[in-house]
Amino acid sequence: MSCSQYTNLSGYKFVSLSHLTEIKALLLNLCKKNHIKGTILVAPEGINVNISGAADHVKALLDSFAEISWLEGLSLKKTFSDYVPFNRMLVRLKKEIIAFDQKGIDPKSNPAPYIEPEELKKWYDQNKDFIILDTRNDYEVKIGTFKNALNPDLKTFKKFTETLQSLPPEARELPVVTFCTGGVRCEKAAPFLKKEGFKKVYQLDGGIINYFQKVGKEHYEGDCFVFDKRVAITPDCKPNGMVQCYRCRSPLTDQERQSQYYKPNISCPNCINRVAS
């Protein structure tokens, strides 16, 4: 079976939306009509898409998307797999497409500057003095991250605002590059840093996945966690075969899967204490 049989799409757009119930019904109908599975988040601030389907079904859906004016400019990154990594199709209404709960952050009108993957690679190649900041959760960083990246050890993205104290003093003067899986978290993290007085803040355009597709694995160590049944993808954007704990969502190493505390669909070494209590 060809590994390109199914197309996985991920992306987002910040755009002011109203009549969300009608939008939900429209998107759900289009996706089900075209046999698409995955999750789409819709909020007053925009849309966040993670879906999958057969190539011809995905093309038909994108043709329908092209007829919806407010979806113009929605950039969707493609990866491929030999199975659909979602069980069903969901369209969910949210307060934010990425929960941050901070007033005064508006990615639509005041985004932080983007840095392209090729330029970030050049900075690494030239040993430029800069700080690279991982905005993902701790269990994602466990799978892989950029060389010398600062890891704030986040349990949830909402806690990102608490990381300022852990950043080195020079971070307020040096270039700071924020990154995440596909870019959406940095749309809020980077402007927040600007608002807090950091002078040279950038966000990696398209996140790790775009970096993989434009540059490959140079200066990146490990694989990349994704929010579907693939669990993680390699720098060539293929599933790496990793298993995830059903209960706590932590991706599991081979050693953790051999632990006496790993019980499929019940627990793993990372959450056994919570199960026991």
ZAMARGU-4260 file (C-alpha; in steps of 0.2 Angstrom, whole numbers, plus 5000, padded with zeros to 4 digits):
<rodrens>
0) 5000/5000/5000 | 5007/5017/4995 | 5012/5028/5009 | 5004/5043/4999 | 4987/5035/4998
5) 4980/5047/5011 | 4983/5066/5012 | 4984/5074/5029 | 4980/5093/5030 | 4984/5105/5044
10) 4983/5124/5045 | 4975/5139/5052 | 4969/5156/5048 | 4965/5171/5060 | 4950/5179/5053
15) 4935/5188/5062 | 4920/5176/5061 | 4902/5177/5067 | 4887/5165/5064 | 4898/5151/5070
20) 4884/5138/5071 | 4880/5140/5053 | 4899/5139/5049 | 4900/5123/5059 | 4886/5115/5050
25) 4893/5120/5033 | 4910/5113/5036 | 4904/5097/5044 | 4893/5094/5029 | 4907/5097/5017
30) 4919/5086/5026 | 4906/5072/5028 | 4901/5073/5010 | 4919/5071/5005 | 4923/5057/5017
35) 4935/5067/5027 | 4940/5064/5045 | 4948/5074/5058 | 4945/5090/5068 | 4941/5108/5064
40) 4941/5121/5077 | 4930/5137/5074 | 4931/5152/5085 | 4927/5171/5083 | 4946/5173/5080
45) 4947/5160/5065 | 4949/5142/5061 | 4961/5128/5064 | 4961/5113/5053 | 4968/5095/5056
50) 4960/5083/5043 | 4963/5068/5032 | 4956/5058/5018 | 4960/5050/5001 | 4968/5062/4989
55) 4953/5064/4977 | 4942/5067/4992 | 4954/5080/4999 | 4955/5089/4982 | 4936/5090/4981
60) 4935/5097/4998 | 4948/5110/4994 | 4938/5115/4978 | 4923/5118/4990 | 4934/5128/5002
65) 4940/5139/4987 | 4922/5145/4985 | 4921/5151/5003 | 4927/5169/5003 | 4933/5170/5021
70) 4944/5154/5019 | 4954/5163/5006 | 4972/5163/5011 | 4970/5147/5022 | 4987/5139/5020
75) 4986/5120/5023 | 5002/5109/5025 | 5001/5092/5017 | 5009/5076/5024 | 5005/5058/5019
80) 5001/5041/5027 | 4995/5024/5022 | 4980/5026/5034 | 4968/5040/5040 | 4975/5045/5057
85) 4958/5050/5064 | 4943/5040/5069 | 4929/5053/5065 | 4925/5070/5059 | 4922/5084/5072
90) 4919/5102/5070 | 4920/5111/5087 | 4916/5128/5092 | 4928/5136/5104 | 4932/5153/5112
95) 4949/5153/5104 | 4957/5142/5091 | 4972/5140/5102 | 4968/5144/5120 | 4979/5157/5127
100) 4967/5168/5138 | 4977/5184/5136 | 4969/5201/5131 | 4978/5212/5119 | 4985/5199/5108
105) 4978/5200/5090 | 4987/5189/5077 | 4976/5196/5063 | 4981/5214/5065 | 4997/5214/5074
110) 5007/5198/5071 | 5026/5196/5076 | 5037/5195/5061 | 5040/5178/5053 | 5056/5169/5049
115) 5057/5157/5035 | 5064/5139/5038 | 5078/5143/5026 | 5083/5159/5035 | 5083/5149/5052
120) 5094/5136/5045 | 5106/5150/5039 | 5106/5157/5057 | 5111/5140/5063 | 5124/5138/5049
125) 5132/5155/5053 | 5132/5152/5072 | 5122/5168/5074 | 5119/5173/5092 | 5100/5170/5095
130) 5088/5161/5106 | 5076/5148/5100 | 5061/5145/5111 | 5050/5130/5111 | 5032/5134/5114
135) 5025/5116/5115 | 5020/5105/5129 | 5033/5095/5138 | 5027/5078/5131 | 5029/5085/5113
140) 5047/5092/5117 | 5051/5074/5123 | 5050/5068/5105 | 5062/5081/5097 | 5066/5099/5096
145) 5078/5111/5088 | 5097/5111/5093 | 5100/5122/5109 | 5081/5126/5110 | 5075/5132/5127
150) 5061/5121/5134 | 5050/5130/5146 | 5043/5113/5152 | 5025/5118/5149 | 5010/5107/5154
155) 4998/5117/5144 | 5000/5132/5132 | 4991/5143/5143 | 5006/5142/5155 | 5017/5150/5142
160) 5015/5167/5150 | 5024/5161/5166 | 5040/5156/5156 | 5046/5174/5156 | 5055/5172/5172
165) 5064/5157/5166 | 5071/5166/5150 | 5089/5172/5151 | 5091/5191/5154 | 5099/5193/5136
170) 5083/5187/5128 | 5076/5204/5129 | 5090/5210/5118 | 5094/5195/5107 | 5083/5189/5092
175) 5071/5176/5099 | 5063/5163/5087 | 5048/5155/5094 | 5042/5138/5086 | 5029/5125/5088
180) 5022/5111/5077 | 5012/5121/5064 | 5014/5139/5069 | 4997/5143/5077 | 5004/5144/5095
185) 5018/5156/5090 | 5005/5167/5082 | 5000/5171/5101 | 5017/5167/5110 | 5027/5179/5099
190) 5016/5194/5100 | 5015/5191/5119 | 5034/5192/5120 | 5034/5208/5110 | 5020/5215/5121
195) 5031/5211/5136 | 5046/5221/5130 | 5056/5208/5120 | 5064/5218/5106 | 5067/5206/5092
200) 5054/5192/5092 | 5051/5181/5077 | 5040/5166/5074 | 5045/5151/5063 | 5033/5152/5048
205) 5023/5136/5047 | 5032/5128/5062 | 5042/5112/5063 | 5032/5104/5049 | 5036/5118/5037
210) 5054/5117/5042 | 5054/5098/5039 | 5047/5101/5021 | 5058/5116/5016 | 5074/5111/5025
215) 5074/5093/5032 | 5082/5088/5048 | 5097/5100/5049 | 5098/5107/5066 | 5083/5097/5072
220) 5085/5083/5084 | 5073/5069/5084 | 5055/5068/5077 | 5039/5079/5079 | 5024/5075/5089
225) 5007/5077/5080 | 4990/5077/5087 | 4983/5062/5079 | 4985/5043/5078 | 5002/5044/5070
230) 5008/5051/5087 | 5024/5058/5079 | 5032/5060/5062 | 5050/5060/5056 | 5059/5074/5047
235) 5053/5066/5030 | 5035/5068/5037 | 5032/5050/5039 | 5024/5041/5054 | 5038/5035/5066
240) 5028/5021/5074 | 5028/5028/5091 | 5014/5023/5104 | 5005/5036/5115 | 4998/5033/5132
245) 4979/5032/5131 | 4977/5040/5148 | 4989/5055/5149 | 4994/5056/5131 | 5012/5055/5134
250) 5022/5048/5119 | 5031/5032/5125 | 5049/5027/5122 | 5053/5008/5120 | 5060/5008/5137
255) 5043/5015/5144 | 5033/5002/5135 | 5043/4989/5143 | 5040/4996/5161 | 5029/4986/5173
260) 5018/5002/5174 | 5013/5002/5156 | 4996/4995/5153 | 4988/4999/5136 | 4973/5010/5138
265) 4976/5011/5157 | 4992/5019/5162 | 5011/5022/5159 | 5026/5026/5169 | 5022/5045/5167
270) 5004/5044/5175 | 5004/5028/5186 | 5005/5039/5202 | 4989/5048/5196 | 4980/5031/5192
275) 4985/5024/5209 | 4979/5039/5219
</rodrens>
